[in-house]
């Protein structure tokens, strides 16, 4: 028997008869791997998920706790998704390959974690703006972000890039590490405690697989070489998976994301840019647009250097993207509602004509 507390499960209510609790440890297309007290099982969603839940975010993902109808001799069925205490979401613009977004969906990448390790490598691909985007999305997740600067063995000075990150995210812990030499890894022990879950986020080639292998003390993930011209790598992780570390902590590894679409991140932006939004309260006018208005605290901060132009531009970029996605989602919701009303009207019209 396996104690599911090892996997972070805390029973809040007795499962209904005929169901058992479990935690999703892997997802490949429509097949789930779920850890239960009797071991791993393969499961699919019950049909009601497709008919009752029209919101994609309500489907289980790696890290979720679920109730399932266990089938000892075949594929089990996931009956219910249990409440999440944290989640990481991004915008999924379905149809973007055709040149435009047909719909905006919330794609939940991982759930029920305590820390988010935002990984960025100290090579030519080091990008503070990208770290800020991850930080904004993490601020909406309900978990604590930790910035991990990987491949410290490739640079002679780790203090300078760490200072760049701390300048734009002063409240977030920053650690430089090397999976090759072991530099800085001891500092991660404070997060990797039994029962705690960490999710790895970062672009392809930042060293997620190498760090996971080091923490697992085993080669559980294939490590691929990165391109020398831009320090980018190909996707090593092709699906999301939860690993139980030897020390009892858990890591959710995610595929490297070439694009991070922000999704419903009003709170996350406020969390990532508290210094910027604090300036708004000091503006002379409450409706200040921070352009040419007199008494603008933002313009004053940009002039005296207390607010960098790069940070202000990052804030504006994320706000623009968030407004676009929110307006797009609202437009599509209204369009679907209008389509349904037209269909109902046509149905009633046909019924009336038949009666005539």
DOMAR-321052 format. One record per residue (C-alpha): residue in three letters; x, y, z; residue number from 1. Coordinates in steps of 0.1 Angstrom, whole numbers, plus 5000, padded with zeros to 4 digits. Layout:
BEGIN
<type: ALA, xx: X, yy: Y, zz: Z, seq: NUM> $
...
//
This chain:
BEGIN
<type: UNK, xx: 5000, yy: 5000, zz: 5000, seq: 1> $
<type: UNK, xx: 5011, yy: 5035, zz: 4992, seq: 2> $
<type: UNK, xx: 5004, yy: 5064, zz: 5016, seq: 3> $
<type: UNK, xx: 4990, yy: 5091, zz: 4993, seq: 4> $
<type: UNK, xx: 5002, yy: 5117, zz: 5019, seq: 5> $
<type: UNK, xx: 5036, yy: 5111, zz: 5003, seq: 6> $
<type: UNK, xx: 5021, yy: 5126, zz: 4972, seq: 7> $
<type: UNK, xx: 5007, yy: 5156, zz: 4990, seq: 8> $
<type: UNK, xx: 4971, yy: 5142, zz: 4993, seq: 9> $
<type: UNK, xx: 4951, yy: 5153, zz: 5024, seq: 10> $
<type: UNK, xx: 4917, yy: 5138, zz: 5026, seq: 11> $
<type: UNK, xx: 4891, yy: 5164, zz: 5034, seq: 12> $
<type: UNK, xx: 4861, yy: 5141, zz: 5029, seq: 13> $
<type: UNK, xx: 4854, yy: 5104, zz: 5025, seq: 14> $
<type: UNK, xx: 4854, yy: 5094, zz: 4989, seq: 15> $
<type: UNK, xx: 4820, yy: 5082, zz: 4976, seq: 16> $
<type: UNK, xx: 4816, yy: 5044, zz: 4976, seq: 17> $
<type: UNK, xx: 4831, yy: 5028, zz: 4945, seq: 18> $
<type: UNK, xx: 4858, yy: 5056, zz: 4940, seq: 19> $
<type: UNK, xx: 4894, yy: 5060, zz: 4952, seq: 20> $
<type: UNK, xx: 4915, yy: 5091, zz: 4954, seq: 21> $
<type: UNK, xx: 4947, yy: 5096, zz: 4934, seq: 22> $
<type: UNK, xx: 4971, yy: 5121, zz: 4920, seq: 23> $
<type: UNK, xx: 4977, yy: 5126, zz: 4883, seq: 24> $
<type: UNK, xx: 5014, yy: 5120, zz: 4876, seq: 25> $
<type: UNK, xx: 5014, yy: 5120, zz: 4838, seq: 26> $
<type: UNK, xx: 4993, yy: 5129, zz: 4808, seq: 27> $
<type: UNK, xx: 4998, yy: 5117, zz: 4773, seq: 28> $
<type: UNK, xx: 4970, yy: 5128, zz: 4750, seq: 29> $
<type: UNK, xx: 4939, yy: 5114, zz: 4765, seq: 30> $
<type: UNK, xx: 4956, yy: 5088, zz: 4788, seq: 31> $
<type: UNK, xx: 4963, yy: 5097, zz: 4824, seq: 32> $
<type: UNK, xx: 4987, yy: 5080, zz: 4848, seq: 33> $
<type: UNK, xx: 4973, yy: 5082, zz: 4883, seq: 34> $
<type: UNK, xx: 4990, yy: 5073, zz: 4915, seq: 35> $
<type: UNK, xx: 4966, yy: 5056, zz: 4940, seq: 36> $
<type: UNK, xx: 4972, yy: 5038, zz: 4973, seq: 37> $
<type: UNK, xx: 4975, yy: 5005, zz: 4954, seq: 38> $
<type: UNK, xx: 4999, yy: 5019, zz: 4928, seq: 39> $
<type: UNK, xx: 4999, yy: 5035, zz: 4894, seq: 40> $
<type: UNK, xx: 4968, yy: 5030, zz: 4872, seq: 41> $
<type: UNK, xx: 4960, yy: 5041, zz: 4836, seq: 42> $
<type: UNK, xx: 4928, yy: 5061, zz: 4833, seq: 43> $
<type: UNK, xx: 4906, yy: 5081, zz: 4810, seq: 44> $
<type: UNK, xx: 4880, yy: 5108, zz: 4817, seq: 45> $
<type: UNK, xx: 4844, yy: 5097, zz: 4821, seq: 46> $
<type: UNK, xx: 4821, yy: 5109, zz: 4794, seq: 47> $
<type: UNK, xx: 4805, yy: 5135, zz: 4816, seq: 48> $
<type: UNK, xx: 4837, yy: 5156, zz: 4815, seq: 49> $
<type: UNK, xx: 4831, yy: 5162, zz: 4778, seq: 50> $
<type: UNK, xx: 4793, yy: 5168, zz: 4782, seq: 51> $
<type: UNK, xx: 4790, yy: 5185, zz: 4815, seq: 52> $
<type: UNK, xx: 4822, yy: 5206, zz: 4815, seq: 53> $
<type: UNK, xx: 4825, yy: 5229, zz: 4785, seq: 54> $
<type: UNK, xx: 4855, yy: 5247, zz: 4800, seq: 55> $
<type: UNK, xx: 4888, yy: 5232, zz: 4791, seq: 56> $
<type: UNK, xx: 4904, yy: 5243, zz: 4824, seq: 57> $
<type: UNK, xx: 4880, yy: 5219, zz: 4843, seq: 58> $
<type: UNK, xx: 4898, yy: 5189, zz: 4828, seq: 59> $
<type: UNK, xx: 4924, yy: 5173, zz: 4851, seq: 60> $
<type: UNK, xx: 4961, yy: 5180, zz: 4845, seq: 61> $
<type: UNK, xx: 4994, yy: 5168, zz: 4860, seq: 62> $
<type: UNK, xx: 4994, yy: 5175, zz: 4897, seq: 63> $
<type: UNK, xx: 4956, yy: 5173, zz: 4901, seq: 64> $
<type: UNK, xx: 4939, yy: 5152, zz: 4928, seq: 65> $
<type: UNK, xx: 4910, yy: 5131, zz: 4914, seq: 66> $
<type: UNK, xx: 4885, yy: 5105, zz: 4923, seq: 67> $
<type: UNK, xx: 4884, yy: 5075, zz: 4900, seq: 68> $
<type: UNK, xx: 4865, yy: 5043, zz: 4894, seq: 69> $
<type: UNK, xx: 4894, yy: 5018, zz: 4895, seq: 70> $
<type: UNK, xx: 4894, yy: 4989, zz: 4870, seq: 71> $
<type: UNK, xx: 4919, yy: 4963, zz: 4883, seq: 72> $
<type: UNK, xx: 4920, yy: 4946, zz: 4849, seq: 73> $
<type: UNK, xx: 4918, yy: 4975, zz: 4825, seq: 74> $
<type: UNK, xx: 4917, yy: 5013, zz: 4821, seq: 75> $
<type: UNK, xx: 4901, yy: 5031, zz: 4850, seq: 76> $
<type: UNK, xx: 4878, yy: 5061, zz: 4847, seq: 77> $
<type: UNK, xx: 4883, yy: 5095, zz: 4863, seq: 78> $
<type: UNK, xx: 4851, yy: 5104, zz: 4880, seq: 79> $
<type: UNK, xx: 4858, yy: 5138, zz: 4896, seq: 80> $
<type: UNK, xx: 4884, yy: 5166, zz: 4897, seq: 81> $
<type: UNK, xx: 4891, yy: 5176, zz: 4933, seq: 82> $
<type: UNK, xx: 4896, yy: 5213, zz: 4943, seq: 83> $
<type: UNK, xx: 4929, yy: 5229, zz: 4934, seq: 84> $
<type: UNK, xx: 4949, yy: 5251, zz: 4957, seq: 85> $
<type: UNK, xx: 4971, yy: 5264, zz: 4929, seq: 86> $
<type: UNK, xx: 4974, yy: 5262, zz: 4892, seq: 87> $
<type: UNK, xx: 4995, yy: 5276, zz: 4864, seq: 88> $
<type: UNK, xx: 4975, yy: 5287, zz: 4833, seq: 89> $
<type: UNK, xx: 4984, yy: 5302, zz: 4799, seq: 90> $
<type: UNK, xx: 4963, yy: 5314, zz: 4770, seq: 91> $
<type: UNK, xx: 4957, yy: 5288, zz: 4742, seq: 92> $
<type: UNK, xx: 4949, yy: 5306, zz: 4710, seq: 93> $
<type: UNK, xx: 4933, yy: 5278, zz: 4691, seq: 94> $
<type: UNK, xx: 4934, yy: 5283, zz: 4654, seq: 95> $
<type: UNK, xx: 4965, yy: 5306, zz: 4655, seq: 96> $
<type: UNK, xx: 4983, yy: 5284, zz: 4629, seq: 97> $
<type: UNK, xx: 4957, yy: 5294, zz: 4604, seq: 98> $
<type: UNK, xx: 4967, yy: 5330, zz: 4608, seq: 99> $
<type: UNK, xx: 4942, yy: 5342, zz: 4634, seq: 100> $
<type: UNK, xx: 4928, yy: 5331, zz: 4668, seq: 101> $
<type: UNK, xx: 4894, yy: 5313, zz: 4665, seq: 102> $
<type: UNK, xx: 4890, yy: 5311, zz: 4703, seq: 103> $
<type: UNK, xx: 4908, yy: 5319, zz: 4735, seq: 104> $
<type: UNK, xx: 4910, yy: 5291, zz: 4760, seq: 105> $
<type: UNK, xx: 4926, yy: 5287, zz: 4794, seq: 106> $
<type: UNK, xx: 4952, yy: 5259, zz: 4793, seq: 107> $
<type: UNK, xx: 4961, yy: 5247, zz: 4828, seq: 108> $
<type: UNK, xx: 4997, yy: 5235, zz: 4826, seq: 109> $
<type: UNK, xx: 5001, yy: 5222, zz: 4862, seq: 110> $
<type: UNK, xx: 4982, yy: 5221, zz: 4895, seq: 111> $
<type: UNK, xx: 4986, yy: 5218, zz: 4932, seq: 112> $
<type: UNK, xx: 5021, yy: 5230, zz: 4937, seq: 113> $
<type: UNK, xx: 5038, yy: 5250, zz: 4964, seq: 114> $
<type: UNK, xx: 5067, yy: 5266, zz: 4944, seq: 115> $
<type: UNK, xx: 5073, yy: 5276, zz: 4908, seq: 116> $
<type: UNK, xx: 5109, yy: 5274, zz: 4897, seq: 117> $
<type: UNK, xx: 5112, yy: 5298, zz: 4868, seq: 118> $
<type: UNK, xx: 5143, yy: 5286, zz: 4850, seq: 119> $
<type: UNK, xx: 5165, yy: 5308, zz: 4828, seq: 120> $
<type: UNK, xx: 5200, yy: 5298, zz: 4816, seq: 121> $
<type: UNK, xx: 5230, yy: 5321, zz: 4819, seq: 122> $
<type: UNK, xx: 5239, yy: 5318, zz: 4783, seq: 123> $
<type: UNK, xx: 5232, yy: 5339, zz: 4753, seq: 124> $
<type: UNK, xx: 5194, yy: 5333, zz: 4757, seq: 125> $
<type: UNK, xx: 5193, yy: 5350, zz: 4791, seq: 126> $
<type: UNK, xx: 5163, yy: 5374, zz: 4790, seq: 127> $
<type: UNK, xx: 5150, yy: 5394, zz: 4819, seq: 128> $
<type: UNK, xx: 5118, yy: 5404, zz: 4801, seq: 129> $
<type: UNK, xx: 5109, yy: 5367, zz: 4796, seq: 130> $
<type: UNK, xx: 5115, yy: 5360, zz: 4832, seq: 131> $
<type: UNK, xx: 5091, yy: 5388, zz: 4840, seq: 132> $
<type: UNK, xx: 5064, yy: 5373, zz: 4819, seq: 133> $
<type: UNK, xx: 5067, yy: 5340, zz: 4837, seq: 134> $
<type: UNK, xx: 5067, yy: 5359, zz: 4870, seq: 135> $
<type: UNK, xx: 5034, yy: 5376, zz: 4861, seq: 136> $
<type: UNK, xx: 5017, yy: 5344, zz: 4853, seq: 137> $
<type: UNK, xx: 5031, yy: 5328, zz: 4885, seq: 138> $
<type: UNK, xx: 5016, yy: 5357, zz: 4905, seq: 139> $
<type: UNK, xx: 4982, yy: 5344, zz: 4895, seq: 140> $
<type: UNK, xx: 4989, yy: 5308, zz: 4903, seq: 141> $
<type: UNK, xx: 4987, yy: 5309, zz: 4941, seq: 142> $
<type: UNK, xx: 5022, yy: 5296, zz: 4947, seq: 143> $
<type: UNK, xx: 5056, yy: 5312, zz: 4955, seq: 144> $
<type: UNK, xx: 5079, yy: 5319, zz: 4926, seq: 145> $
<type: UNK, xx: 5116, yy: 5312, zz: 4928, seq: 146> $
<type: UNK, xx: 5139, yy: 5323, zz: 4899, seq: 147> $
<type: UNK, xx: 5166, yy: 5297, zz: 4891, seq: 148> $
<type: UNK, xx: 5195, yy: 5309, zz: 4869, seq: 149> $
<type: UNK, xx: 5209, yy: 5277, zz: 4854, seq: 150> $
<type: UNK, xx: 5243, yy: 5268, zz: 4838, seq: 151> $
<type: UNK, xx: 5263, yy: 5290, zz: 4862, seq: 152> $
<type: UNK, xx: 5293, yy: 5271, zz: 4850, seq: 153> $
<type: UNK, xx: 5292, yy: 5289, zz: 4817, seq: 154> $
<type: UNK, xx: 5298, yy: 5324, zz: 4831, seq: 155> $
<type: UNK, xx: 5326, yy: 5338, zz: 4852, seq: 156> $
<type: UNK, xx: 5303, yy: 5362, zz: 4871, seq: 157> $
<type: UNK, xx: 5268, yy: 5351, zz: 4883, seq: 158> $
<type: UNK, xx: 5263, yy: 5382, zz: 4904, seq: 159> $
<type: UNK, xx: 5257, yy: 5406, zz: 4875, seq: 160> $
<type: UNK, xx: 5227, yy: 5387, zz: 4859, seq: 161> $
<type: UNK, xx: 5213, yy: 5379, zz: 4893, seq: 162> $
<type: UNK, xx: 5214, yy: 5416, zz: 4901, seq: 163> $
<type: UNK, xx: 5196, yy: 5424, zz: 4869, seq: 164> $
<type: UNK, xx: 5168, yy: 5401, zz: 4879, seq: 165> $
<type: UNK, xx: 5167, yy: 5414, zz: 4915, seq: 166> $
<type: UNK, xx: 5164, yy: 5449, zz: 4901, seq: 167> $
<type: UNK, xx: 5130, yy: 5441, zz: 4885, seq: 168> $
<type: UNK, xx: 5119, yy: 5415, zz: 4910, seq: 169> $
<type: UNK, xx: 5133, yy: 5425, zz: 4943, seq: 170> $
<type: UNK, xx: 5108, yy: 5404, zz: 4964, seq: 171> $
<type: UNK, xx: 5115, yy: 5371, zz: 4946, seq: 172> $
<type: UNK, xx: 5143, yy: 5347, zz: 4956, seq: 173> $
<type: UNK, xx: 5170, yy: 5343, zz: 4930, seq: 174> $
<type: UNK, xx: 5195, yy: 5314, zz: 4929, seq: 175> $
<type: UNK, xx: 5223, yy: 5307, zz: 4904, seq: 176> $
<type: UNK, xx: 5230, yy: 5269, zz: 4900, seq: 177> $
<type: UNK, xx: 5250, yy: 5245, zz: 4879, seq: 178> $
<type: UNK, xx: 5238, yy: 5209, zz: 4873, seq: 179> $
<type: UNK, xx: 5274, yy: 5201, zz: 4861, seq: 180> $
<type: UNK, xx: 5294, yy: 5213, zz: 4891, seq: 181> $
<type: UNK, xx: 5267, yy: 5213, zz: 4918, seq: 182> $
<type: UNK, xx: 5271, yy: 5250, zz: 4924, seq: 183> $
<type: UNK, xx: 5242, yy: 5265, zz: 4943, seq: 184> $
<type: UNK, xx: 5221, yy: 5233, zz: 4946, seq: 185> $
<type: UNK, xx: 5223, yy: 5232, zz: 4984, seq: 186> $
<type: UNK, xx: 5202, yy: 5265, zz: 4984, seq: 187> $
<type: UNK, xx: 5173, yy: 5246, zz: 4968, seq: 188> $
<type: UNK, xx: 5169, yy: 5223, zz: 4997, seq: 189> $
<type: UNK, xx: 5147, yy: 5248, zz: 5016, seq: 190> $
<type: UNK, xx: 5120, yy: 5243, zz: 4989, seq: 191> $
<type: UNK, xx: 5124, yy: 5206, zz: 4982, seq: 192> $
<type: UNK, xx: 5110, yy: 5192, zz: 5014, seq: 193> $
<type: UNK, xx: 5089, yy: 5160, zz: 5018, seq: 194> $
<type: UNK, xx: 5053, yy: 5165, zz: 5006, seq: 195> $
<type: UNK, xx: 5061, yy: 5198, zz: 4988, seq: 196> $
<type: UNK, xx: 5056, yy: 5201, zz: 4950, seq: 197> $
<type: UNK, xx: 5076, yy: 5223, zz: 4926, seq: 198> $
<type: UNK, xx: 5068, yy: 5230, zz: 4890, seq: 199> $
<type: UNK, xx: 5096, yy: 5237, zz: 4865, seq: 200> $
<type: UNK, xx: 5089, yy: 5264, zz: 4839, seq: 201> $
<type: UNK, xx: 5111, yy: 5277, zz: 4812, seq: 202> $
<type: UNK, xx: 5120, yy: 5278, zz: 4776, seq: 203> $
<type: UNK, xx: 5136, yy: 5248, zz: 4758, seq: 204> $
<type: UNK, xx: 5173, yy: 5245, zz: 4764, seq: 205> $
<type: UNK, xx: 5174, yy: 5262, zz: 4799, seq: 206> $
<type: UNK, xx: 5185, yy: 5230, zz: 4816, seq: 207> $
<type: UNK, xx: 5152, yy: 5217, zz: 4832, seq: 208> $
<type: UNK, xx: 5160, yy: 5181, zz: 4823, seq: 209> $
<type: UNK, xx: 5196, yy: 5184, zz: 4835, seq: 210> $
<type: UNK, xx: 5185, yy: 5198, zz: 4868, seq: 211> $
<type: UNK, xx: 5158, yy: 5172, zz: 4872, seq: 212> $
<type: UNK, xx: 5183, yy: 5144, zz: 4866, seq: 213> $
<type: UNK, xx: 5206, yy: 5159, zz: 4892, seq: 214> $
<type: UNK, xx: 5179, yy: 5162, zz: 4918, seq: 215> $
<type: UNK, xx: 5166, yy: 5127, zz: 4910, seq: 216> $
<type: UNK, xx: 5202, yy: 5113, zz: 4911, seq: 217> $
<type: UNK, xx: 5192, yy: 5093, zz: 4880, seq: 218> $
<type: UNK, xx: 5189, yy: 5098, zz: 4843, seq: 219> $
<type: UNK, xx: 5152, yy: 5101, zz: 4841, seq: 220> $
<type: UNK, xx: 5151, yy: 5126, zz: 4813, seq: 221> $
<type: UNK, xx: 5171, yy: 5128, zz: 4780, seq: 222> $
<type: UNK, xx: 5193, yy: 5158, zz: 4777, seq: 223> $
<type: UNK, xx: 5198, yy: 5173, zz: 4742, seq: 224> $
<type: UNK, xx: 5224, yy: 5197, zz: 4729, seq: 225> $
<type: UNK, xx: 5214, yy: 5233, zz: 4723, seq: 226> $
<type: UNK, xx: 5221, yy: 5253, zz: 4692, seq: 227> $
<type: UNK, xx: 5253, yy: 5273, zz: 4694, seq: 228> $
<type: UNK, xx: 5240, yy: 5303, zz: 4674, seq: 229> $
<type: UNK, xx: 5212, yy: 5312, zz: 4698, seq: 230> $
<type: UNK, xx: 5216, yy: 5289, zz: 4728, seq: 231> $
<type: UNK, xx: 5181, yy: 5275, zz: 4721, seq: 232> $
<type: UNK, xx: 5173, yy: 5238, zz: 4725, seq: 233> $
<type: UNK, xx: 5148, yy: 5214, zz: 4711, seq: 234> $
<type: UNK, xx: 5120, yy: 5201, zz: 4733, seq: 235> $
<type: UNK, xx: 5133, yy: 5173, zz: 4755, seq: 236> $
<type: UNK, xx: 5102, yy: 5170, zz: 4776, seq: 237> $
<type: UNK, xx: 5072, yy: 5162, zz: 4753, seq: 238> $
<type: UNK, xx: 5046, yy: 5158, zz: 4780, seq: 239> $
<type: UNK, xx: 5040, yy: 5169, zz: 4816, seq: 240> $
<type: UNK, xx: 5050, yy: 5145, zz: 4843, seq: 241> $
<type: UNK, xx: 5053, yy: 5145, zz: 4881, seq: 242> $
<type: UNK, xx: 5085, yy: 5130, zz: 4897, seq: 243> $
<type: UNK, xx: 5089, yy: 5120, zz: 4933, seq: 244> $
<type: UNK, xx: 5125, yy: 5130, zz: 4944, seq: 245> $
<type: UNK, xx: 5145, yy: 5107, zz: 4967, seq: 246> $
<type: UNK, xx: 5141, yy: 5133, zz: 4995, seq: 247> $
<type: UNK, xx: 5103, yy: 5132, zz: 4993, seq: 248> $
<type: UNK, xx: 5096, yy: 5164, zz: 4974, seq: 249> $
<type: UNK, xx: 5079, yy: 5163, zz: 4940, seq: 250> $
<type: UNK, xx: 5087, yy: 5181, zz: 4907, seq: 251> $
<type: UNK, xx: 5063, yy: 5187, zz: 4878, seq: 252> $
<type: UNK, xx: 5083, yy: 5190, zz: 4846, seq: 253> $
<type: UNK, xx: 5067, yy: 5208, zz: 4817, seq: 254> $
<type: UNK, xx: 5077, yy: 5210, zz: 4780, seq: 255> $
<type: UNK, xx: 5097, yy: 5241, zz: 4771, seq: 256> $
<type: UNK, xx: 5074, yy: 5268, zz: 4760, seq: 257> $
<type: UNK, xx: 5083, yy: 5288, zz: 4729, seq: 258> $
<type: UNK, xx: 5055, yy: 5312, zz: 4736, seq: 259> $
<type: UNK, xx: 5039, yy: 5321, zz: 4769, seq: 260> $
<type: UNK, xx: 5004, yy: 5335, zz: 4763, seq: 261> $
<type: UNK, xx: 4993, yy: 5354, zz: 4794, seq: 262> $
<type: UNK, xx: 4958, yy: 5345, zz: 4805, seq: 263> $
<type: UNK, xx: 4936, yy: 5366, zz: 4829, seq: 264> $
<type: UNK, xx: 4965, yy: 5380, zz: 4848, seq: 265> $
<type: UNK, xx: 4952, yy: 5412, zz: 4863, seq: 266> $
<type: UNK, xx: 4963, yy: 5400, zz: 4898, seq: 267> $
<type: UNK, xx: 4995, yy: 5386, zz: 4884, seq: 268> $
<type: UNK, xx: 5006, yy: 5418, zz: 4868, seq: 269> $
<type: UNK, xx: 4999, yy: 5437, zz: 4901, seq: 270> $
<type: UNK, xx: 5020, yy: 5411, zz: 4919, seq: 271> $
<type: UNK, xx: 5049, yy: 5413, zz: 4894, seq: 272> $
<type: UNK, xx: 5049, yy: 5452, zz: 4892, seq: 273> $
<type: UNK, xx: 5039, yy: 5465, zz: 4926, seq: 274> $
<type: UNK, xx: 5064, yy: 5494, zz: 4924, seq: 275> $
<type: UNK, xx: 5049, yy: 5505, zz: 4891, seq: 276> $
<type: UNK, xx: 5013, yy: 5504, zz: 4902, seq: 277> $
<type: UNK, xx: 5022, yy: 5521, zz: 4935, seq: 278> $
<type: UNK, xx: 5033, yy: 5552, zz: 4914, seq: 279> $
<type: UNK, xx: 4997, yy: 5555, zz: 4900, seq: 280> $
<type: UNK, xx: 4985, yy: 5566, zz: 4934, seq: 281> $
<type: UNK, xx: 5009, yy: 5594, zz: 4935, seq: 282> $
<type: UNK, xx: 4998, yy: 5609, zz: 4902, seq: 283> $
<type: UNK, xx: 4980, yy: 5643, zz: 4904, seq: 284> $
<type: UNK, xx: 4950, yy: 5630, zz: 4885, seq: 285> $
<type: UNK, xx: 4933, yy: 5597, zz: 4892, seq: 286> $
<type: UNK, xx: 4927, yy: 5592, zz: 4855, seq: 287> $
<type: UNK, xx: 4963, yy: 5600, zz: 4845, seq: 288> $
<type: UNK, xx: 4973, yy: 5582, zz: 4813, seq: 289> $
<type: UNK, xx: 5010, yy: 5587, zz: 4821, seq: 290> $
<type: UNK, xx: 5017, yy: 5605, zz: 4789, seq: 291> $
<type: UNK, xx: 5017, yy: 5643, zz: 4789, seq: 292> $
<type: UNK, xx: 4997, yy: 5650, zz: 4821, seq: 293> $
<type: UNK, xx: 5012, yy: 5673, zz: 4847, seq: 294> $
<type: UNK, xx: 5021, yy: 5658, zz: 4881, seq: 295> $
<type: UNK, xx: 5025, yy: 5623, zz: 4866, seq: 296> $
<type: UNK, xx: 5045, yy: 5602, zz: 4891, seq: 297> $
<type: UNK, xx: 5054, yy: 5577, zz: 4864, seq: 298> $
<type: UNK, xx: 5070, yy: 5603, zz: 4841, seq: 299> $
<type: UNK, xx: 5088, yy: 5617, zz: 4871, seq: 300> $
<type: UNK, xx: 5102, yy: 5583, zz: 4881, seq: 301> $
<type: UNK, xx: 5113, yy: 5576, zz: 4845, seq: 302> $
<type: UNK, xx: 5131, yy: 5610, zz: 4845, seq: 303> $
<type: UNK, xx: 5150, yy: 5605, zz: 4878, seq: 304> $
<type: UNK, xx: 5158, yy: 5569, zz: 4870, seq: 305> $
<type: UNK, xx: 5138, yy: 5553, zz: 4899, seq: 306> $
<type: UNK, xx: 5118, yy: 5535, zz: 4872, seq: 307> $
<type: UNK, xx: 5136, yy: 5521, zz: 4843, seq: 308> $
<type: UNK, xx: 5122, yy: 5525, zz: 4808, seq: 309> $
<type: UNK, xx: 5126, yy: 5488, zz: 4802, seq: 310> $
<type: UNK, xx: 5105, yy: 5479, zz: 4832, seq: 311> $
<type: UNK, xx: 5078, yy: 5504, zz: 4822, seq: 312> $
<type: UNK, xx: 5077, yy: 5491, zz: 4787, seq: 313> $
<type: UNK, xx: 5074, yy: 5455, zz: 4800, seq: 314> $
<type: UNK, xx: 5045, yy: 5466, zz: 4822, seq: 315> $
<type: UNK, xx: 5027, yy: 5482, zz: 4792, seq: 316> $
<type: UNK, xx: 5034, yy: 5452, zz: 4770, seq: 317> $
<type: UNK, xx: 5018, yy: 5428, zz: 4794, seq: 318> $
<type: UNK, xx: 4988, yy: 5451, zz: 4801, seq: 319> $
<type: UNK, xx: 4982, yy: 5454, zz: 4763, seq: 320> $
<type: UNK, xx: 4984, yy: 5416, zz: 4758, seq: 321> $
<type: UNK, xx: 4961, yy: 5410, zz: 4788, seq: 322> $
<type: UNK, xx: 4935, yy: 5435, zz: 4775, seq: 323> $
<type: UNK, xx: 4936, yy: 5419, zz: 4741, seq: 324> $
<type: UNK, xx: 4930, yy: 5384, zz: 4754, seq: 325> $
<type: UNK, xx: 4903, yy: 5395, zz: 4778, seq: 326> $
<type: UNK, xx: 4885, yy: 5414, zz: 4750, seq: 327> $
<type: UNK, xx: 4889, yy: 5385, zz: 4726, seq: 328> $
<type: UNK, xx: 4875, yy: 5360, zz: 4751, seq: 329> $
<type: UNK, xx: 4845, yy: 5383, zz: 4758, seq: 330> $
<type: UNK, xx: 4839, yy: 5388, zz: 4721, seq: 331> $
<type: UNK, xx: 4839, yy: 5351, zz: 4714, seq: 332> $
<type: UNK, xx: 4817, yy: 5344, zz: 4743, seq: 333> $
<type: UNK, xx: 4791, yy: 5369, zz: 4731, seq: 334> $
<type: UNK, xx: 4795, yy: 5355, zz: 4695, seq: 335> $
<type: UNK, xx: 4787, yy: 5320, zz: 4708, seq: 336> $
<type: UNK, xx: 4757, yy: 5333, zz: 4728, seq: 337> $
<type: UNK, xx: 4744, yy: 5352, zz: 4697, seq: 338> $
<type: UNK, xx: 4749, yy: 5320, zz: 4676, seq: 339> $
<type: UNK, xx: 4729, yy: 5300, zz: 4701, seq: 340> $
<type: UNK, xx: 4700, yy: 5326, zz: 4702, seq: 341> $
<type: UNK, xx: 4698, yy: 5326, zz: 4663, seq: 342> $
<type: UNK, xx: 4697, yy: 5288, zz: 4663, seq: 343> $
<type: UNK, xx: 4669, yy: 5288, zz: 4688, seq: 344> $
<type: UNK, xx: 4650, yy: 5314, zz: 4669, seq: 345> $
<type: UNK, xx: 4653, yy: 5294, zz: 4636, seq: 346> $
<type: UNK, xx: 4642, yy: 5263, zz: 4655, seq: 347> $
<type: UNK, xx: 4611, yy: 5280, zz: 4668, seq: 348> $
<type: UNK, xx: 4604, yy: 5296, zz: 4634, seq: 349> $
<type: UNK, xx: 4605, yy: 5261, zz: 4617, seq: 350> $
<type: UNK, xx: 4583, yy: 5247, zz: 4644, seq: 351> $
<type: UNK, xx: 4558, yy: 5275, zz: 4639, seq: 352> $
<type: UNK, xx: 4558, yy: 5271, zz: 4601, seq: 353> $
<type: UNK, xx: 4552, yy: 5233, zz: 4604, seq: 354> $
<type: UNK, xx: 4522, yy: 5240, zz: 4627, seq: 355> $
<type: UNK, xx: 4508, yy: 5264, zz: 4601, seq: 356> $
//
